[in-house]
Amino acid sequence: MALEIQYYGNSSFAVIGGAVLYIDPWRLGQLEIGADFILVSHEHVHHFSPMDIERIAVPNTRILGPDSVISRLGKGKILLPEREVLDTQVRIKGIPAYNRRSETHKRSDKGLGFIIEIRGKRIYYAGDTDYIAEMETLGPIDVALLPVGGGSVMGYSEAAQAIKVIRPKVAIPYHFGESVNTMLAGESFASLADCTVRVLVPGDKITLV
């Protein structure tokens, strides 16, 4: 079975390959496939959507997120930065995600990025974050999903600097295009990043081989 990454817009993705994982599901549209895992990075509205979570949750779905998410949702498992969850088909590690220059995403909030190891690939989803020192110690990464829109997350130039230490084979930008100011951030990131970049629009998917 192929390993696919599908983009739903803003910061929302699915990773499908044996197991089905949704990351920050939001405005998912028409779906028929239930989730094995739902990963929520933090409680801000474009990332934490209880309505979308309920649409894709099935009886055996495992929901992982920080305490702020799990306590509001009333179910799931708290995942802390640097902790791991193991399954027969997937390994999920929490990675810190925070701002260095603002209070929007404080380190003390324990917001998350994720490393997902599935079907021999390591996928890094950065969450809402600046370029942080933890990115320098992630280990080999096949695909990096990075915010590039600026403001309360990395801008495209900072994300391109992060690529130099993450060194993924492929990068996919997100968190752009929601306003006129960020519309071209994905393409600007692609022009600067020192790796293959796939700029997706909602509904696009890529297949990893």
C-alpha positions as CSV (number, residue, x, y, z in Angstrom):
1,M,0.0,0.0,0.0
2,A,1.3,3.5,-0.9
3,L,1.8,6.1,1.7
4,E,-0.1,9.3,1.0
5,I,-0.2,12.8,2.5
6,Q,-3.3,14.8,1.8
7,Y,-3.7,18.5,2.5
8,Y,-7.1,20.0,3.6
9,G,-6.0,23.6,3.9
10,N,-4.6,25.9,6.6
11,S,-2.7,23.4,8.8
12,S,-4.7,20.2,8.3
13,F,-3.4,17.0,6.8
14,A,-4.0,13.3,6.6
15,V,-1.3,10.6,6.4
16,I,-2.7,7.3,5.0
17,G,-0.7,4.1,4.7
18,G,-2.0,1.1,6.5
19,A,-2.9,3.4,9.5
20,V,-5.0,6.5,8.9
21,L,-3.8,9.6,10.8
22,Y,-5.3,13.1,10.7
23,I,-3.3,16.1,11.9
24,D,-5.2,19.2,13.2
25,P,-8.4,18.2,11.2
26,W,-10.4,21.3,10.3
27,R,-12.9,22.0,7.5
28,L,-12.4,18.5,6.1
29,G,-15.3,18.5,3.7
30,Q,-16.8,15.2,2.5
31,L,-15.1,12.2,4.1
32,E,-15.8,8.5,4.4
33,I,-12.6,7.2,6.0
34,G,-12.3,6.9,9.8
35,A,-9.2,7.7,11.8
36,D,-6.9,5.4,13.6
37,F,-5.2,8.4,15.1
38,I,-6.2,12.1,15.4
39,L,-3.3,14.4,16.4
40,V,-4.1,17.9,17.6
41,S,-1.2,20.3,18.0
42,H,-2.8,22.9,20.2
43,E,-6.2,24.4,21.1
44,H,-6.4,27.4,18.7
45,V,-9.5,27.3,16.5
46,H,-7.9,26.5,13.1
47,H,-6.2,23.4,14.7
48,F,-8.7,22.1,17.2
49,S,-12.2,21.5,15.8
50,P,-14.3,19.1,17.9
51,M,-16.9,19.0,15.1
52,D,-14.3,17.7,12.6
53,I,-12.9,15.3,15.2
54,E,-16.3,13.7,15.8
55,R,-16.8,13.3,12.0
56,I,-13.7,11.1,11.6
57,A,-13.6,9.4,15.0
58,V,-14.6,5.7,15.1
59,P,-14.7,3.4,18.2
60,N,-11.0,2.6,18.1
61,T,-9.7,6.0,17.2
62,R,-6.8,7.2,19.4
63,I,-6.8,11.0,20.0
64,L,-3.5,12.6,21.0
65,G,-2.8,16.2,22.0
66,P,-1.7,18.5,24.8
67,D,-3.6,18.8,28.1
68,S,-5.4,22.0,26.9
69,V,-7.0,20.0,24.0
70,I,-7.7,16.7,25.8
71,S,-9.3,18.4,28.8
72,R,-11.7,20.4,26.6
73,L,-12.5,17.5,24.4
74,G,-13.2,15.2,27.4
75,K,-11.4,12.2,25.9
76,G,-8.1,11.1,24.4
77,K,-4.6,10.9,25.7
78,I,-2.3,13.7,26.7
79,L,1.0,13.7,24.7
80,L,3.8,15.7,26.1
81,P,6.8,17.0,24.1
82,E,9.5,14.4,23.7
83,R,7.2,11.5,24.6
84,E,6.2,8.7,22.2
85,V,3.2,6.6,21.5
86,L,3.9,3.2,19.8
87,D,1.5,1.1,17.7
88,T,2.0,-1.9,15.5
89,Q,2.0,0.3,12.4
90,V,3.1,3.7,13.6
91,R,5.3,5.5,16.1
92,I,4.3,9.1,17.1
93,K,6.6,11.4,19.0
94,G,5.6,14.8,20.4
95,I,8.0,17.6,19.4
96,P,7.9,21.1,21.2
97,A,6.3,23.9,19.2
98,Y,6.4,27.5,20.4
99,N,7.2,31.1,19.7
100,R,10.5,32.7,20.7
101,R,9.5,36.3,20.1
102,S,5.8,36.4,21.0
103,E,3.4,35.1,23.6
104,T,0.9,33.6,21.1
105,H,2.3,30.1,21.4
106,K,4.2,30.0,24.7
107,R,6.6,27.1,25.4
108,S,4.8,26.6,28.8
109,D,1.6,25.8,26.9
110,K,3.2,22.5,25.7
111,G,2.0,22.9,22.2
112,L,3.1,20.1,19.9
113,G,4.6,19.2,16.6
114,F,4.8,15.5,15.7
115,I,7.2,13.0,14.2
116,I,5.3,10.2,12.6
117,E,7.1,7.1,11.6
118,I,5.1,5.0,9.3
119,R,5.9,2.5,6.5
120,G,9.6,3.2,6.7
121,K,9.2,7.0,6.5
122,R,9.6,9.8,9.1
123,I,7.3,12.7,8.7
124,Y,7.7,15.9,10.7
125,Y,4.7,18.2,11.3
126,A,6.0,21.3,13.0
127,G,2.8,22.7,14.5
128,D,2.5,26.4,15.1
129,T,6.1,27.4,15.9
130,D,9.1,29.6,15.1
131,Y,12.4,28.1,14.1
132,I,13.5,26.5,17.4
133,A,16.6,24.7,18.6
134,E,14.7,21.4,18.8
135,M,14.6,21.2,15.0
136,E,18.3,20.7,15.0
137,T,18.0,17.2,16.7
138,L,15.1,15.6,14.9
139,G,17.2,13.0,13.1
140,P,16.5,11.9,9.5
141,I,13.3,13.4,8.1
142,D,11.7,12.3,4.8
143,V,9.0,14.9,4.7
144,A,8.8,18.1,6.7
145,L,5.4,20.0,7.0
146,L,6.2,23.6,8.0
147,P,4.3,26.8,8.6
148,V,5.4,29.6,6.4
149,G,2.9,32.4,6.7
150,G,4.6,34.6,9.3
151,G,2.9,36.4,12.2
152,S,2.5,33.9,15.0
153,V,4.4,31.2,13.1
154,M,7.6,31.1,11.0
155,G,7.6,33.2,7.8
156,Y,8.8,31.7,4.6
157,S,12.4,32.9,5.0
158,E,12.7,31.6,8.5
159,A,11.2,28.3,7.4
160,A,13.8,28.1,4.7
161,Q,16.5,28.5,7.3
162,A,14.9,25.7,9.3
163,I,15.2,23.5,6.2
164,K,19.0,23.8,6.5
165,V,19.0,22.0,9.8
166,I,16.0,19.6,9.3
167,R,17.4,18.5,5.9
168,P,14.2,16.7,4.7
169,K,14.0,15.1,1.3
170,V,10.7,16.9,0.7
171,A,9.0,19.9,2.3
172,I,5.4,20.9,2.2
173,P,4.4,24.4,3.4
174,Y,1.2,25.2,5.2
175,H,-0.4,28.0,7.3
176,F,-0.5,30.5,4.3
177,G,-3.0,31.7,1.8
178,E,-5.7,32.6,4.3
179,S,-5.0,36.3,3.7
180,V,-3.7,38.5,0.9
181,N,-0.5,39.0,2.8
182,T,0.4,35.3,2.9
183,M,-1.0,34.2,-0.5
184,L,2.5,33.9,-2.1
185,A,4.3,32.6,1.0
186,G,4.3,29.0,-0.2
187,E,5.9,29.8,-3.5
188,S,8.4,32.2,-1.8
189,F,9.4,29.4,0.5
190,A,9.8,27.0,-2.4
191,S,12.2,29.5,-4.1
192,L,14.4,29.6,-1.0
193,A,14.3,26.2,0.5
194,D,17.3,23.9,-0.1
195,C,15.2,20.7,-0.9
196,T,12.3,19.6,-3.0
197,V,9.2,21.5,-2.1
198,R,5.6,20.6,-3.0
199,V,3.2,23.5,-2.7
200,L,-0.3,22.0,-2.2
201,V,-3.7,23.5,-2.5
202,P,-6.6,22.0,-0.4
203,G,-7.5,18.6,-1.8
204,D,-4.1,17.9,-3.2
205,K,-2.2,14.8,-2.1
206,I,1.3,13.4,-2.7
207,T,2.3,9.7,-2.7
208,L,5.6,8.7,-1.1
209,V,7.6,5.8,-2.5
